[in-house]
Amino acid sequence: MGILAEPAVEMRRDDAGARALLDLPDTLRVRFFAEADPQRQKNFAQYLTPPHVADLMASMFHPDTRRIRLLDAGAGMGILSAAFVRNQLQAARLPESIEVTAYELDENLLGGLAEIYEACRTACEKNDVRFSATIRHADFIAEGAEMLRNDWFSRSSQTFDAAIVNPPYGKLATSSEGYRQLREVGAETTNLYAAFVTLIIGLLRDGGELVAITPRSFCNGPYFKPFRRRALSELSFRRIHIFKSRTAAFKHDNVLQENIIFSAVKRASSPKTITISQSQGEDGAAVKTRSFPASAIVSPSDPESFIHIPTIERPSGIRPAVAPLGSTLAELGLAVSTGRVVDFRARTHIRQNPENGTLPLIYPCHFQGLSVAWPKLASRKPNAIVENDQTRSLFVPAAIYVLTKRFTSKEEPRRVVACIYDPERSSAPFVAFENHVNYIHAPGGELDRLLARGLWAYLNSSMLDRNFREFNGHTQVNATDLRNIRFPTADQLRRMGRHVDESCSEQDEIDRIVNGELEI
């Protein structure tokens, strides 16, 4: 399907009050953060939504009722509520009433929030729309969990027709009161944004709409698997918006985060297609949209329930090639594990340079082209670890292993960076891998050299990188991610391996080998 530029929203009413609803909260936001204590902002995980992002989020709602109860959890300066009201006042059919329930924990924001809601009331009155707002200066996790608990001592339970949220980004300690409250309603998580979204889902009525801007990290990986399964079982996703830039959307707050906006309906019938949209992230950037089969976003057969976000624009001459590939690592007879050495725990046994009684210790800094370069004596990282009774469980037998970095910097051109450990280069009987290294191995057997070189080429290919980025929204590459990658067959990989040697280092050369074998 072709790529379409999304048309600008048509102004249906010449209402200056409605058009100005985003100006006031943005003015207050800029003024607040010019004077705010950065540590206080960090403590509250405050990253207030810019006007153009709020407007985009509000445009995704399509209420099925004219009497709308809106939940704004973590309201900040109220810009999301204001954007929602503004959008509804521009709709072809006006609502009869908008009733907002807003939660904000920072008392310094409450005055501005009340001012915004007064502006919303004025704009609504001019269009004969009733408006009311309840501001709760309270912990949303505590009150949300209390409402969902629904026992004799709970606050009166509420349900909402719509929810719009930019939740706080931070961790929740398992020893905290918030974690205990979440556990009481079966929503325990150690991540604040996942906690907020989970509670909001519970407070929406069937058919209610949720639009949220969150980190992309929940889309894959084992950590967010319970949250992902709950969200996918309760919500029907309709649209996902991605930002090409990791910094543009929240540039005023210096946020380096890969965020997405998603729009979903609670307990609605699953659509056949899901809309993926994309913009650079800054104000005024063009928004492009494309529809994809829902099964291409979340495969019904995927046990991990990964959420794949396809690329809107694909380079000319390149077609998707990962889906038809027939193998996983398990089907190739291979396994992947994470390095056993956590260096701060083994500090007393680690040595900067090899010496008697030590064995190789491999860090990501030892990756160099095709093969591991060990020892690396000029490196800041150690090269060896003592072999004794305390460390014996940290070693694996010397063999050919395909290694990948667990973390890559944003400057690296590829998310997946692979290298081969060749035991012939060290002559040591055992080797230890540091915890920032994944290693692919053949359980109960040996990984042959040709297959290893083919895996190296495929993992380092541009094709794999493009497809990997579609479902991995951060710079971490976990063993679980590698287990879910689709690989060519063993014969295809070995044919690739025949073209790989130590001189094979340029990206174009790697891509020619892989694309030639897969006929891309």
C-alpha positions as CSV (number, residue, x, y, z in Angstrom):
1,M,0.0,0.0,0.0
2,G,1.3,3.5,-0.8
3,I,2.5,6.1,1.7
4,L,0.1,8.9,2.2
5,A,0.8,12.3,3.8
6,E,-1.8,12.9,6.5
7,P,-3.9,16.0,5.7
8,A,-4.0,18.8,8.2
9,V,-7.1,18.8,10.5
10,E,-9.7,21.2,9.0
11,M,-10.9,24.0,11.3
12,R,-14.6,23.4,11.5
13,R,-15.4,26.4,13.7
14,D,-13.9,29.8,13.9
15,D,-13.5,29.7,17.6
16,A,-10.5,31.6,18.8
17,G,-10.9,30.2,22.3
18,A,-10.7,26.6,21.2
19,R,-7.7,27.4,18.9
20,A,-5.9,29.0,21.8
21,L,-6.4,26.2,24.2
22,L,-2.9,24.9,23.6
23,D,-1.1,28.2,23.9
24,L,-1.8,28.8,27.6
25,P,-0.5,25.5,28.9
26,D,2.6,25.7,26.7
27,T,3.3,29.2,28.1
28,L,2.9,27.9,31.6
29,R,5.0,24.8,30.9
30,V,7.9,26.9,29.5
31,R,7.7,29.3,32.5
32,F,7.5,26.5,35.0
33,F,10.5,24.6,33.8
34,A,12.6,27.8,33.4
35,E,12.3,28.1,37.2
36,A,12.0,24.5,38.2
37,D,14.5,22.6,40.3
38,P,15.9,19.9,37.9
39,Q,16.1,17.4,40.8
40,R,12.5,18.0,41.6
41,Q,11.6,17.4,38.0
42,K,13.6,14.1,38.1
43,N,11.9,13.0,41.3
44,F,8.4,13.5,39.8
45,A,9.6,12.1,36.4
46,Q,8.1,15.3,34.8
47,Y,8.4,15.5,31.0
48,L,5.4,17.6,30.0
49,T,3.9,17.0,26.6
50,P,4.7,19.7,23.9
51,P,1.6,21.2,22.2
52,H,2.1,19.6,18.8
53,V,2.4,16.1,20.3
54,A,-0.7,16.7,22.5
55,D,-2.6,17.8,19.4
56,L,-1.6,14.7,17.5
57,M,-2.7,12.5,20.4
58,A,-6.0,14.2,20.7
59,S,-6.7,13.8,17.0
60,M,-6.7,10.0,17.4
61,F,-9.9,9.9,19.5
62,H,-13.3,9.0,17.9
63,P,-15.8,8.9,20.8
64,D,-18.9,6.8,20.5
65,T,-20.8,8.9,23.1
66,R,-21.7,12.6,23.3
67,R,-21.3,12.7,27.1
68,I,-17.6,12.1,27.5
69,R,-15.9,11.2,30.8
70,L,-12.1,11.7,30.3
71,L,-9.3,10.5,32.5
72,D,-6.0,12.4,32.5
73,A,-3.7,10.6,34.9
74,G,-0.6,12.6,35.6
75,A,-2.1,15.7,34.1
76,G,0.9,18.1,34.6
77,M,-0.2,21.5,33.2
78,G,-3.3,19.9,31.6
79,I,-2.2,20.2,28.0
80,L,-3.5,16.8,27.1
81,S,-6.9,17.5,28.4
82,A,-6.9,20.9,26.7
83,A,-5.9,19.3,23.4
84,F,-8.7,16.7,23.8
85,V,-11.3,19.5,24.4
86,R,-9.9,21.5,21.5
87,N,-10.2,18.6,19.2
88,Q,-13.8,17.8,20.3
89,L,-14.8,21.4,19.8
90,Q,-13.6,21.1,16.2
91,A,-15.5,17.8,15.5
92,A,-18.2,17.6,13.0
93,R,-20.7,16.8,15.8
94,L,-20.1,18.5,19.1
95,P,-20.3,16.6,22.4
96,E,-23.0,17.5,24.9
97,S,-20.6,17.4,27.8
98,I,-17.0,16.8,28.7
99,E,-16.2,15.7,32.3
100,V,-12.5,15.5,33.1
101,T,-10.9,13.7,36.1
102,A,-7.3,14.7,36.4
103,Y,-4.6,13.4,38.7
104,E,-1.5,15.5,39.5
105,L,0.9,14.8,42.5
106,D,3.0,17.9,42.2
107,E,1.3,20.8,44.1
108,N,3.4,23.3,42.2
109,L,1.4,22.5,39.0
110,L,-2.1,22.7,40.5
111,G,-2.6,26.4,40.0
112,G,-1.7,26.2,36.3
113,L,-3.9,23.1,35.9
114,A,-6.9,24.9,37.3
115,E,-6.2,27.9,35.0
116,I,-6.2,25.6,32.0
117,Y,-9.4,24.0,32.9
118,E,-11.1,27.4,33.4
119,A,-10.0,28.2,29.8
120,C,-11.5,24.9,28.7
121,R,-14.8,25.7,30.4
122,T,-15.0,29.1,28.7
123,A,-14.3,27.6,25.3
124,C,-16.9,24.9,25.8
125,E,-19.5,27.3,27.0
126,K,-19.1,29.3,23.8
127,N,-20.1,26.2,21.9
128,D,-23.0,25.2,24.3
129,V,-20.9,22.2,25.6
130,R,-21.0,21.5,29.4
131,F,-17.6,21.2,30.9
132,S,-16.5,20.2,34.4
133,A,-13.1,19.1,35.8
134,T,-12.1,17.4,39.1
135,I,-8.5,17.8,40.0
136,R,-7.2,15.1,42.3
137,H,-4.0,16.1,44.1
138,A,-3.3,12.5,44.9
139,D,-1.2,9.5,43.9
140,F,-2.9,7.9,40.9
141,I,-1.5,4.5,41.6
142,A,-3.0,4.5,45.1
143,E,-6.4,5.7,44.1
144,G,-6.6,3.8,40.8
145,A,-5.7,0.5,42.6
146,E,-8.2,1.4,45.3
147,M,-11.0,1.9,42.8
148,L,-10.2,-1.4,41.0
149,R,-10.0,-3.3,44.3
150,N,-13.7,-2.4,44.7
151,D,-14.1,-3.6,48.3
152,W,-16.1,-2.1,51.2
153,F,-13.2,0.4,52.0
154,S,-12.6,1.5,48.4
155,R,-13.4,4.8,46.8
156,S,-16.4,4.7,44.6
157,S,-15.4,3.0,41.4
158,Q,-15.5,5.1,38.3
159,T,-15.4,4.2,34.6
160,F,-14.3,6.4,31.8
161,D,-15.1,6.8,28.1
162,A,-11.6,8.0,27.2
163,A,-8.2,8.3,28.7
164,I,-5.2,10.4,27.5
165,V,-1.9,10.0,29.2
166,N,1.8,10.8,29.2
167,P,2.7,8.7,32.2
168,P,5.8,9.2,34.4
169,Y,8.9,7.3,33.3
170,G,10.6,5.7,36.2
171,K,11.0,2.6,38.4
172,L,8.9,1.4,41.2
173,A,10.6,-0.5,44.0
174,T,9.2,-3.9,45.0
175,S,9.3,-2.7,48.6
176,S,7.2,0.4,47.9
177,E,3.6,0.9,48.9
178,G,2.7,1.5,45.3
179,Y,4.0,-2.0,44.3
180,R,1.9,-3.5,47.1
181,Q,-1.2,-1.7,46.0
182,L,-0.7,-2.8,42.4
183,R,-0.2,-6.4,43.5
184,E,-3.5,-6.4,45.3
185,V,-5.3,-5.8,42.0
186,G,-3.1,-8.2,39.9
187,A,-1.2,-5.3,38.2
188,E,2.2,-5.5,39.8
189,T,5.1,-4.1,37.8
190,T,8.3,-2.2,38.7
191,N,7.8,0.3,35.9
192,L,5.8,3.5,36.4
193,Y,4.5,3.9,32.9
194,A,3.4,0.3,32.7
195,A,1.6,0.7,36.1
196,F,-0.3,3.8,34.9
197,V,-1.4,2.2,31.7
198,T,-2.5,-1.0,33.4
199,L,-4.6,0.9,35.9
200,I,-6.1,3.0,33.1
201,I,-7.1,-0.1,31.2
202,G,-9.0,-1.3,34.3
203,L,-10.8,2.0,34.7
204,L,-12.0,2.3,31.1
205,R,-15.4,1.0,30.1
206,D,-15.8,-1.5,27.4
207,G,-15.5,0.4,24.1
208,G,-13.5,3.2,25.9
209,E,-10.5,4.7,24.1
210,L,-6.9,5.1,25.3
211,V,-4.3,7.2,23.7
212,A,-0.9,7.2,25.4
213,I,2.7,8.3,24.7
214,T,5.2,5.9,26.3
215,P,8.7,4.6,25.7
216,R,8.8,1.9,22.9
217,S,10.5,-0.5,25.2
218,F,7.3,-2.5,26.1
219,C,7.0,-3.7,22.6
220,N,9.5,-6.5,23.0
221,G,11.7,-8.3,25.5
222,P,11.0,-10.5,28.5
223,Y,10.7,-7.7,31.1
224,F,7.5,-6.3,29.7
225,K,6.0,-9.6,28.6
226,P,3.3,-9.7,31.3
227,F,2.3,-6.1,30.6
228,R,2.3,-6.7,26.9
229,R,0.0,-9.8,27.2
230,R,-2.4,-7.9,29.4
231,A,-2.6,-4.9,27.1
232,L,-3.0,-7.1,24.0
233,S,-5.8,-9.2,25.7
234,E,-7.7,-6.1,26.9
235,L,-7.1,-3.6,24.1
236,S,-7.6,-3.5,20.4
237,F,-4.8,-1.4,18.9
238,R,-5.9,0.9,16.1
239,R,-2.9,3.1,15.5
240,I,0.7,3.4,16.5
241,H,2.8,6.5,15.8
242,I,6.6,6.5,15.8
243,F,9.1,9.4,15.8
244,K,12.1,9.1,13.5
245,S,14.1,11.3,15.9
246,R,14.8,10.1,19.5
247,T,15.2,13.7,20.7
248,A,12.8,16.0,18.7
249,A,9.5,15.4,20.4
250,F,10.8,16.3,23.9
251,K,13.8,18.4,23.0
252,H,13.0,21.1,25.6
253,D,13.4,18.5,28.3
254,N,16.6,16.9,26.8
255,V,14.9,13.5,26.8
256,L,16.8,10.8,24.8
257,Q,14.0,8.2,24.6
258,E,12.4,6.3,21.7
259,N,8.8,7.1,22.3
260,I,5.6,5.9,20.5
261,I,2.0,7.0,20.7
262,F,-0.6,4.3,20.6
263,S,-4.4,4.5,20.2
264,A,-6.5,1.5,21.4
265,V,-10.1,0.6,22.3
266,K,-10.9,-1.6,25.2
267,R,-12.5,-5.0,24.5
268,A,-13.4,-4.1,20.9
269,S,-13.4,-6.4,18.0
270,S,-9.9,-6.8,16.5
271,P,-9.4,-4.8,13.3
272,K,-8.0,-6.4,10.2
273,T,-5.5,-3.6,9.8
274,I,-3.5,-1.3,12.1
275,T,-2.4,2.2,11.0
276,I,1.3,3.0,11.5
277,S,2.1,6.7,11.3
278,Q,5.5,8.4,11.4
279,S,6.9,11.9,11.8
280,Q,10.3,13.4,12.6
281,G,9.0,14.6,15.9
282,E,9.4,18.4,15.8
283,D,6.5,20.8,15.5
284,G,5.2,21.2,11.9
285,A,6.8,17.9,10.7
286,A,4.8,16.0,8.1
287,V,3.0,12.9,9.3
288,K,2.9,9.9,7.0
289,T,0.6,7.0,7.4
290,R,0.3,3.4,6.1
291,S,-2.0,0.5,7.0
292,F,-0.6,-3.0,7.7
293,P,-2.3,-6.3,8.4
294,A,-2.9,-6.6,12.2
295,S,-1.1,-10.0,12.1
296,A,2.1,-8.2,10.8
297,I,2.1,-6.1,14.0
298,V,1.3,-8.9,16.5
299,S,1.6,-12.4,15.2
300,P,-1.0,-14.7,16.8
301,S,1.6,-17.5,16.8
302,D,4.2,-15.5,18.6
303,P,4.6,-16.8,22.2
304,E,6.4,-13.7,23.3
305,S,3.6,-11.4,22.0
306,F,6.1,-9.0,20.5
307,I,4.7,-5.8,18.9
308,H,6.4,-5.2,15.6
309,I,6.3,-1.7,14.2
310,P,7.0,-1.8,10.4
311,T,9.0,0.8,8.7
312,I,6.9,3.4,6.8
313,E,9.5,4.1,4.2
314,R,11.7,1.3,2.9
315,P,14.7,2.0,0.7
316,S,14.0,1.4,-3.0
317,G,14.8,-2.1,-4.2
318,I,14.6,-3.6,-0.7
319,R,11.7,-5.8,0.1
320,P,11.0,-7.4,3.5
321,A,13.0,-10.6,3.7
322,V,12.9,-11.8,7.3
323,A,9.3,-13.1,7.4
324,P,9.8,-15.8,4.8
325,L,13.0,-17.1,6.5
326,G,12.4,-20.5,7.9
327,S,14.7,-20.9,10.9
328,T,15.1,-19.8,14.5
329,L,18.3,-20.5,16.5
330,A,16.5,-23.5,18.1
331,E,15.5,-24.9,14.7
332,L,19.2,-24.6,13.7
333,G,20.1,-26.7,16.7
334,L,21.7,-23.7,18.4
335,A,21.2,-21.8,21.7
336,V,22.1,-18.4,23.0
337,S,23.2,-17.5,26.5
338,T,24.4,-14.3,28.3
339,G,27.9,-14.0,29.6
340,R,28.2,-15.2,33.2
341,V,30.8,-12.8,34.5
342,V,29.3,-9.8,36.3
343,D,32.5,-7.9,36.7
344,F,31.7,-6.0,40.0
345,R,30.8,-9.3,41.7
346,A,34.0,-11.0,40.4
347,R,36.3,-8.0,40.9
348,T,38.7,-9.8,43.2
349,H,39.3,-12.5,40.6
350,I,39.7,-10.2,37.5
351,R,43.1,-9.2,36.2
352,Q,44.0,-6.5,33.8
353,N,46.4,-8.6,31.8
354,P,46.8,-12.4,31.3
355,E,49.1,-14.1,33.9
356,N,49.7,-17.6,35.3
357,G,46.5,-19.2,36.5
358,T,44.2,-17.0,34.4
359,L,42.0,-17.6,31.4
360,P,40.6,-15.2,28.8
361,L,37.8,-12.8,29.8
362,I,35.9,-11.3,26.8
363,Y,34.2,-7.9,26.8
364,P,32.5,-6.1,24.0
365,C,35.7,-4.0,23.6
366,H,37.4,-7.2,22.3
367,F,35.1,-7.2,19.2
368,Q,37.1,-6.4,16.1
369,G,35.7,-7.2,12.7
370,L,35.2,-10.9,12.1
371,S,37.1,-12.2,15.1
372,V,37.7,-11.4,18.8
373,A,41.0,-9.5,19.3
374,W,42.4,-10.8,22.6
375,P,44.2,-9.8,24.6
376,K,43.7,-6.1,24.2
377,L,46.4,-4.8,26.5
378,A,45.7,-1.1,25.9
379,S,42.0,-1.4,26.8
380,R,40.5,0.0,30.0
381,K,38.7,-3.2,30.4
382,P,40.4,-6.3,31.9
383,N,41.5,-9.2,29.8
384,A,41.6,-12.2,32.2
385,I,40.0,-13.9,35.1
386,V,41.6,-16.2,37.6
387,E,40.6,-19.9,37.4
388,N,39.8,-21.3,40.9
389,D,37.0,-22.9,42.8
390,Q,35.0,-19.6,43.1
391,T,35.1,-18.8,39.4
392,R,34.9,-22.3,37.8
393,S,31.2,-21.9,37.1
394,L,31.8,-18.7,35.1
395,F,33.7,-20.5,32.3
396,V,32.6,-22.3,29.2
397,P,34.7,-24.8,27.2
398,A,36.9,-23.3,24.5
399,A,35.0,-23.6,21.2
400,I,33.7,-21.5,18.3
401,Y,31.1,-19.0,19.5
402,V,29.2,-16.3,17.7
403,L,29.1,-13.3,20.1
404,T,26.8,-10.2,20.1
405,K,26.9,-7.1,22.1
406,R,24.0,-6.7,24.6
407,F,24.2,-2.9,24.4
408,T,25.1,-0.7,21.5
409,S,25.6,3.1,21.7
410,K,23.3,5.4,19.7
411,E,26.3,6.3,17.5
412,E,26.8,2.7,16.3
413,P,25.3,2.2,12.8
414,R,23.8,-1.2,13.7
415,R,21.8,-2.5,16.6
416,V,23.2,-6.0,16.3
417,V,27.0,-6.2,16.4
418,A,28.4,-9.7,16.1
419,C,31.9,-11.2,16.3
420,I,33.4,-14.7,16.4
421,Y,35.4,-16.2,19.3
422,D,37.9,-18.6,17.8
423,P,39.7,-20.8,20.4
424,E,42.7,-21.3,18.1
425,R,43.6,-17.6,18.7
426,S,44.2,-18.1,22.5
427,S,45.0,-21.8,23.0
428,A,43.2,-21.6,26.4
429,P,41.0,-24.6,27.4
430,F,38.2,-22.4,28.7
431,V,36.9,-18.9,28.2
432,A,34.7,-16.5,30.2
433,F,32.3,-14.0,28.7
434,E,31.3,-10.8,30.5
435,N,27.6,-10.1,31.1
436,H,27.4,-7.5,28.3
437,V,28.0,-10.3,25.8
438,N,25.6,-12.8,24.4
439,Y,27.1,-16.0,23.0
440,I,25.5,-18.4,20.4
441,H,26.6,-22.0,20.8
442,A,25.7,-25.6,19.9
443,P,24.5,-27.5,23.0
444,G,26.2,-30.9,23.2
445,G,28.1,-30.3,20.0
446,E,30.3,-27.9,18.2
447,L,29.4,-24.8,16.1
448,D,31.2,-25.4,12.8
449,R,33.3,-22.6,11.3
450,L,31.3,-22.1,8.1
451,L,28.0,-21.8,10.0
452,A,29.5,-19.4,12.4
453,R,30.8,-17.2,9.6
454,G,27.4,-17.2,8.0
455,L,25.7,-16.3,11.2
456,W,28.3,-13.5,11.6
457,A,27.4,-12.1,8.2
458,Y,23.7,-12.3,8.6
459,L,23.7,-10.7,12.1
460,N,25.8,-7.9,10.9
461,S,23.8,-7.3,7.7
462,S,21.8,-4.1,7.0
463,M,18.7,-6.2,6.2
464,L,18.7,-7.8,9.7
465,D,19.3,-4.4,11.3
466,R,16.4,-2.8,9.5
467,N,14.0,-5.6,10.5
468,F,15.4,-5.8,14.1
469,R,14.7,-2.1,14.6
470,E,11.0,-2.7,13.8
471,F,10.4,-4.6,17.0
472,N,13.2,-3.5,19.2
473,G,12.8,0.1,20.3
474,H,16.0,0.4,22.4
475,T,19.7,-0.2,22.2
476,Q,19.6,-3.5,24.2
477,V,19.8,-6.8,22.4
478,N,18.7,-9.6,24.8
479,A,19.1,-13.3,24.4
480,T,15.3,-13.5,24.1
481,D,15.5,-11.1,21.1
482,L,18.0,-13.3,19.4
483,R,15.9,-16.4,20.0
484,N,13.0,-14.7,18.2
485,I,14.9,-13.6,15.1
486,R,14.2,-15.5,11.9
487,F,17.4,-16.9,10.3
488,P,18.2,-18.4,6.9
489,T,18.6,-22.2,6.7
490,A,21.8,-23.8,7.9
491,D,22.7,-24.5,4.2
492,Q,22.2,-20.9,3.3
493,L,24.2,-19.7,6.2
494,R,27.1,-22.0,5.3
495,R,27.0,-20.8,1.7
496,M,27.3,-17.2,3.1
497,G,30.2,-18.4,5.4
498,R,32.2,-19.5,2.3
499,H,32.5,-15.9,1.2
500,V,33.6,-14.6,4.6
501,D,37.2,-14.2,5.8
502,E,39.3,-11.8,7.8
503,S,39.3,-9.2,5.1
504,C,35.5,-9.0,5.0
505,S,34.9,-5.8,7.0
506,E,33.0,-3.3,4.9
507,Q,29.2,-3.1,5.3
508,D,28.6,-3.1,1.5
509,E,30.6,-6.3,1.2
510,I,28.7,-8.0,4.1
511,D,25.4,-6.9,2.5
512,R,26.4,-8.3,-0.9
513,I,27.1,-11.7,0.6
514,V,23.8,-11.8,2.5
515,N,21.6,-10.2,-0.2
516,G,23.1,-12.4,-2.9
517,E,22.3,-15.6,-1.1
518,L,18.8,-14.5,-0.2
519,E,18.2,-13.0,-3.6
520,I,17.2,-9.6,-2.3
